């Protein structure tokens, strides 16, 4: 039985698309169709049926998938045992949120280049919600975002948590000590995209203090968020770890609120989520490389700025 045909079958089953599988395997859609047709002819069963959102496995296809996963896994294990594995070749598609780009992502890329010099890395920057959607559809192999992604074929590893603080432009009218949260809430509050964990935590905190109609501006670009805070447009609720240079230079400052026992609002997490299965072994390696990079980053920053997740 042709292992390449089985690998192709597994990719179509994961991605639910002949076109996406062709892109992933650097071939044509006609070639993918030929391989699946050959496998169906050899096995004497129909493996896929077409639906409006793509192709799905037939009951026979589900049974074949169970065997194919084991056969391809054993094939990779044999190649590794004989020193002929091809791990680290091909392309891996990585998704990242802004907060990852602004902290430790370049160090991770350097580590990946060292360990997998022949691996092509394709990077997509987007919101956490969009990255999870792309991961589910098979457009991405691994994503670094804010929450564990619940899907059977996806593994998750929490990497780090960042304390959020109130941050303003130094020397601006906003740069002062506040005696209450209500006095701060008279100004515009700038934070991450709507319905994100930081946004929800801010709304909950304000409601708890009887502030029902705050002016909150949600921004899906961290670069834009920083610029707005620097220009004095409002009070930012962001992790200091993402603006260390601006804080060190005095361009931005952390402010205090007297009636809050803990000035830290909540935590912003970063999580690695990656697809599993034969041929995706490098994704798990990359996730653990990210964990090592983040450990180093947290030691450098200190617990007030970044706290490594415990496992």
N, C-alpha and C positions, 0 to 999 in steps of 0.2 A: 504494500500500500504506500502511496506517495506521501511522505511526511509534509511536503510543501502544500499539497492539496488539503491535508488536515489542518495545517496552520492557517491557511486561507479560510477554510470553513469556520474556524474558531474566531477569526477576526470579523467575518461577516456576522456571526452570531452576537459578538460583542457590540459592534457598531450599528447593526441593523441596516446596513447600506452597502451595496456593491461599490458605489462611487467612493465613499469614504475609505473603504478597504483598499481600493485601488490606489488612492492617495497615500495611505499609510504604508503600503508595500511597494510603492514606486513602480507601479505598472498600470496597465489600462483596465478599464471596466470590462472590456471584452475578454481579457485574459482571466479576470476573476470569474466571470460567468463560465468560461471554458473549464476552469478547475472545478467549480462546483458541479457542473454538468457531468464531468468525468467521475467525480466521487459518487454522485447519485447513480450513475450507470453501473459503477463497480459494486455498490452496495444494494442496488435494486430498490431504492426508496426515494421518496421526495423529501428533501431536507428543509426547504423554505417555501413559504407562501408570501405573496405580496399583499401589503395593506397600504392604507393611505399615508401612513407615516414611515413606510419602509418595508423591510422584509422581516418576518418572524419565523421562528423554528416551528416545524410541524412536530407532532408527538414522536414520530420516528427520529426527527432531527434532534429532539431533546435527548433521546437515548444515545444517539451517536455522539452527541457532545460530551456526555459523561466518559465514554471510552476515549474520545479524541483528546480530552484534557489529560488523561493518564498517559496515553501513548506519547503525546508531544512532550509532556513533562519528563518522562523517562528518556526520551530522545535527547533533551537538553542535558539531563543528568549524565548520560553516557558521554556526550561530547565534552562536558566539563571534566569528567573523570579521565578521559583520554587526552586532555589538554587541547582540545580542538573547538572549544566553545567560541561563539562569535559575540559574546556579550560585549557591549560597548561599541557596537557598530550600528549604523543606521541613523534613525532620527528619533528624538524624544521631544514631545510637545509639552511645554511647561507654561502654566498660567500663574500669574502673581497679582496680588493687590498692591496698591500704592505703598502701604506701610511696610511691606517687605522690601520693595525697591529702595526705600529711603533708609533702610537699616543694614541688613547683612547679605543682600542678594548677590552683590558683586563678588563677595568672598566665596559664596557657594558656587558661582559660575567658575571661579578659579579652581576650586577643588574638583569640580566635574571635569574640567579640561585636563587636570593632572591625571585623574583616574581613568577617564575615557577619552583619550586624545582623538579617537576616530569617530566620536559620537557627534552628530549634528544636533544642536539645541535650538529649538524654535520657541520663542518667548512671546506670550500674549499677556498684556496688562489690561485688567478690567476689574469691575466690582466683584465682590465675593459671590453674590447671587448669580451673576452671569457666568463666572468661572465654574461654579457647581453645575449649572445647566450645560455648559460645554463639556464638562467631564462626564456627565451622564450620557450625553449624546455621542461621546467618543471623539470629540474634536480635540480633547486634551488627554494626556497620559497621566500627568501629575499636576496638582494645583496647590498653591500656598495661599490660604485664605483664612477666614476668621472662626469658623465653626466646623465640627466634625460633619462629614457628609454621609448620610445614612443610605447606603446602597450595598447590596450583597457583594458585588464584585469590586468594592472600593475599601481600602484600608485607610485608617486615620492615625496620625501621630501628632499630639499637641506639642508644640515646640517652645513657646514663650508666652508670657503675659506681661503687658505694659501697664503701669499705673497711669490713669488719665488725670490731668491737672488743668486748672484754669490758667490760660496763657493770653497775654495781651502785648500790644506794641509798647515798648519802653518809651517813657516820656509823653505818651498820649494821655488824653483826659481819662481814659479807662485804667491807666496805671496808678492805682491807689489801693489802700486797704479797705475792704468792705465790712461793715458791721453786721450785715445779714445777707442771706441769699436773696431776699426780696429786693434789696437795693441793687444787687448785681443784675437781677433779672429785669431791671428797667432798661438794660442795654440789650442789644442783639447778641444772641449766642450762636456761635458757628461750630458745627461739628460734622460728623461723618454722614453718609447717605441715609435717607429716611428708612426707618424700621430696622436699622442696624442695632447691634447691642449697645454701643455708646449712646445713640439717639434715644433708645428706649429707656436706658438708665437715667439719662438727664430728665426726660419727661416724668419718670416716676419720682425722682428726687424733688423736682419742682412741685409736683402735685402733693407730695408728702408735706411740703412747707406751705401749702395753700395757694400756690401760684398756678392758676388754671390756664391762662392764655399768654404764655411767654412767646417772645419773638425768636424763633429758632430757624436758622438757615442751614439746611443740609446740603453738603457739597460732595459730589462723587469723584472729585479730583483733589488729591492732597496738595499738589502744587498750587492750585487755585485757592485752596483753603489757607495755606500759609500766606499767600499774597494778600488775601483779604484781611487776615489778622495783622500782618505787618503794616498795612495801610490804615489800621485803626477802625476798620469797619465794624468790629464786634469783638466779643470775648470768645476765644477759642477753647474748646474742650478737646484736647488732644494729648497724646503721650509726649512728655518732654524728650524721650529718646529719639523722636523723629525730627527734632529741631535743636539738636545739641549745638550746632554751629551758631545758630541765631541767638541762643541763650548765652553762649560763651562770649559772643561779640557784643552783647548788650542790646541787640536789636529787638529781642523779645524778652519777656519776664514772666515768671510764675507769680500769681497773686494769691492772697490768703483771704478767707472769709471767717469772721470771728465766731459766728454762731454754728459753724460746722465743726464737730469734734474731730473729724477726719477730712482733711482737705482733698484727699484722693477720692475721686468720684467712684470709679470702678476699674475694671481691667479690660484691656483690649487684647484678645488672644490672637495667635497665629498658629495655624494648623496645616500640616501636610496631609493631603488626600490623594491617593494614587490608585490606579486601576491595577488589578491583579490578574495573573494567568501566565501561561507559557509565553515566552518572548518579551515579557514585561519585567523581568528580574531587575533590570537596571533602575527601574522606578523606585523599588524598595531601597536599593543602595543609595540613590540620590536623596531619598527621605532621611536616611540615617546620616548621610553626609551633612544634610541641613541641620540635623540635631547636634552634630559635633560643632558646626560653625556657630550655631546659636549659643551653645554652652560657652564658647570662647567670647562671643559678643557680650553675653550677660556678665561674665567675670570682669570684662573691661568696663562696662557701663555702671555696674553696681546695682543693688536691689531697689534703690529709689527710682531707677530708670527702666530696668528690665529684669525679669525674674524667670529663670528657666523652668519649664514644666517638669514635674517629678513623675517618674515612671517606675 
